[in-house]
Amino acid sequence: MKNKSLVSINDYSKEEQLRILELAREFEKKPVQTIMQDYVVASLFFEPSTRTRLSFESAVNRLGGKVIGFSEAANTSVKKGESLRDTILTIANYSDLIVMRNPVEGSARFAAEISSVPVINAGDGANQHPTQTLLDLYSIVKTQGTLDNLHVAFVGDLKYGRTVHSLVIALCNYNTTFHLVSPIELKLPSSVKMHIKEKNLTYHQYTELEEAIPHADVLYMTRIQKERFSDPLEYERIKNSYILSNNILNNTKENLKVMHPLPRVNEININVDSNPKAYYFEQALNGVYVRQALMASILGLR
């Protein structure tokens, strides 16, 4: 895996993904080390981020590395008209690894193809978010004890949700049964459902949360993403389609865990935060260990 970019979750085999999860377990036991003290990671975020950017930076700092970069394109030469190509070719000279988020689908693949150093996709538009997928898999195996034969319910924006797209594809390796809950306008794209069909797995589609939730071992909530809508009126009409509250969790499986890639808006009531089935903040912490494992592997340090 040394020097191997991660743009799509499909870039890593099932075995490579599992290796990252196993290595993350080791970093969780000892997150502070100095193995990256001679390395510089470029953090290029052309689109807003809190958890992904800061967990990557936390992961680097805890391993003794250095971080350079930016958190919004407005503070860079992009504002002067510099192309993505020129930005990547320049920043690759200054760093050993590039972590990039960009609102344009396909931008991460382009960057990886021209960069002289490995590139990690931290989200490219509504396409994929593979490091979120790895931390989601790690969270699932930690809470369920397995990745195999689980019922996973995805709720909310399944059309534009890049975290959903990547995770569905990854879970197709584990005989998952999918429960897909969304407004009709935000159904999971056919291109993603194709992966489920190719593995001869089962999926069910719903418009009501209450129909799917009794089946779930994992409930993966997502927000309706305002920034993906060209029509504000359409967003206003469906933004509150699903709101999870404590009473909805009453008749669910004992092992159920509620996950969310965050940020949430109002799709999970704050009264759920104290419920033992809530796992989204622990899920966010797991991102540090997984990203430590990923960077260490790509840099050939572990």
N, C-alpha and C positions, 0 to 999 in steps of 0.2 A: 504493500500500500504506500510505500515511500514515494513522495512526489506525485501522488495521484490526486488530481482535483476531484471535488465533489460538487457536481452541478445538479444532477438528478439523483434521486434515491436509487434509480436503476444502475447508476455508475458503479455501485458497490454490490457485490453478490450477497446472498443471504449469509454466507459464512463470514464475509468481511463485516457485515453489519453486526453479527453476533460477537465477533472479536472486539468491536468497538464497545459493545455493551459490557463485555467481561472486563475490559480494561477500565471502563468507567467505574465499575465496582471497586477496582483497586484505588483509583483516584479519590473516590468518596471516602475511603479509609484514610488516605493521606493526601489531602488536596494541596498542601503547601510543600513545594519542592523547588529545586533550582535548575531543572533540566533544560529550561529554555533561556537561560541567562545570556546566551550568545546569539539570540534570535530576535528579529524584528518582525512584527505582524502589522500589516496595513489594514486598517478598519475603514472601509469606504462605504458610507451609508448615504446614498442619493435620495433616500426616502426615510421618513421618521421611524424610529425604533427605540424602545426602552429595554425590554428584556433581552432580546437577541444581541444587541450591541453591547450592553453592559455585562451580560454573562460571558460573552467572548472576551471582553477586556478584563473581567475578573479572572477568567480562566488563565489568560496570558500572565497577568500580574502575579497570580498565586504560584505560577511555575517559573517566575523569575525573568520573564521576557519583557520586551518593550513594545509599546503600541504607538503607531502613528496613524494619522488619518483625519477624517472629518465626519460630522454627524448630519450635515445637510449640504446639498450641492450649492446653495446660494453663497456659501463662504469659500468657494473654490473657483478655479479658472473655467469651470463649466459655464459659469455665469457670463464669461467673456466669449463663449462660443467654442471652447475646446471640446473636441470629440471624445467619445468614450475610448476609442482606440488610442489616442494620444495620452489620455489620462492613465490607462493601464500600462502602456509601454514605459511611461515615466515612472510610475509608482513601483513597478516591478524592479527597477534599478535600486530602490531604496529599502526593499523588504525581502524577507524569505518566504512569505506567505501572504496572500491577499484574501480578506473576507469582504464580500461585497453584497450590498442590497441595492437593487435598482428597480424602478417601477415598470421597466420595459421587459416584456416576456422575451426570453432568448438572449438577453444581455449577458447573463452569467456564462452561458455556453460560448458566446463570442469572446468574452474576456479570457476564458480558460484556453481557448484556441490560440490566442495571440500572446499570452503572458509567458514570460520565461520562468516564472515561479508558480507553484500550485495556487488554484483559486477555489475558495469555498463559497458556494451560493448561500447567502443569507436571506434569500427571497427575491424572485424576479417576477414582479407583477402578480398576476393571478395564476402563475404557472406552478412552481414548486418551492418548497422550503425544507430541504432534506435534513438539515441539522435539527430542526424542530421534530421531524419524524424520528430521528434517532433518540432524542430525549423522551419522546412519547413512548417509543418501544421500551425504553429503559424503565419508564414509570409504570407501564403496564406489567412488565415482568416482575417488578418489585412488589406491586400490589396484588397481583393475581398468581404469582409463582410460576407462570407459564405464559407463552405467547400462542400456544396451540389451542384450537377448538373453542375459541371464545366468541360470545355474541357482543358485537360492538355497535352502539348506536351513535350515529353522527347527526347533529341537530343544528339547523340554522342555514348559513350561507354555504351550500355545497357546490354552487356554480363557480364562485370566484375565490373560494377559500383554498389557498395554496397549501395550507397545512393539512387540510382534508385530502386533497388530491395525492400528496406524497404519502400520507399515512395509509390510505386505502390501498395504494399500490404495494406498499411494504407488507401490509397484513395479508395480502393474497398469498404469501409464502407460508401461512400458518393455519390453513383450513378455517378461516374466520367466516362467521355468518354476519352479514352486514344488515343493519337496520337504518335506513336513510330517511331522515325527517326534514322536510323543507317545504317552503311555499312552492307552488308549481313553477314560478318564475326562476327559482334558485335550485333546481334539481341538479344532481351530480351529472357532469357532462358525460356524454356517450363515450368519449375517448378514455375516460377513467373507468367507466363501467365495463369497458372492453376487457380490462385486465381481470376483473372478477369473472367474466364469462369465459375467458381463456383458461382459467384455472378450474372451471366447472364448479364454482362456489355459488352459494345462495345469497341473494339480497332481496330485501323487502323495502318498498317505498311507502311513506306515510306523509300525510299533511298534519296529523295531530300527534303531539308528543306523548300523550297518555296511552296511545295505542302501542308504542314501541318500547317504552321504558320498562315494563315488567319483564321483558326478555333480556335486558342488557346486563352484562358483566362490567362493561365500561360505557359510560355516558360521556360522549365528547361534544361539549357545547361550543358553539362559535357565535360570534357577533355578526349581525347583518352589516356589511362593510359599506358605509356611506360613500367612501372615496371611490368605490368601484361603479357607482351609479351615475349615468349621464343625465338621468331625469330625476330631480329632487323629489318630485311628487310621487314617483314610484317608490323611492326609499321611504318616504313618510308613511306610505300606505302599508308597508310590510315590516317596518323596523321593529315592531313589538310583537311579531308573530309567535315567539316562544319566550316565556319567562319562567325559569325554574325556581320554585320555592320549596321550603321544607316539607309542606304537606304533600307535595307531589312525590316525594321520596319515601313516603310511609310504606307503600306496598311494593317495594323493590327488593331485589336479591340482597342478602346479607353482605355478599362480597362486592357489591357495586361500588365503583369509585367514579366520582364526577371529575372530569378533566376539562381543561379549557386552555387554548394556546395563549390567551390574554393578548391585548387588553379586553376586559369586559366593559360593556356599557350598562345595560340593565337586563341582560338575558339570564343572569343568575342573581337572585335576590341576596342581599348581604346576610340574611338570616340563614342561608345555607353554609356560610363560612365556618360556623361552629359545629356543623354536622360532621360526624366522623367519616362520612362517605365523601366529603369534599377533599379533593387532592390537588387542586390547581396551583396553590402556592408552593407546595412541595415539588410539584411537577416543574415549576420554573427553576427551583434550586437545582434539580437534577440536570438542568441544562449546562451548568458549570462543569460538572464532572464529565459529561458526555463530550463537551467541546474540548476539554483538556485531553481526553482520550483520542479524539479525532485529530487534533493538531499534533500531538505527540507521535501518532502513527504516520501522518503525512510527512512530518519532518524526520522520520526515521529514528526517533528518540526512544520509542518503546515498541 
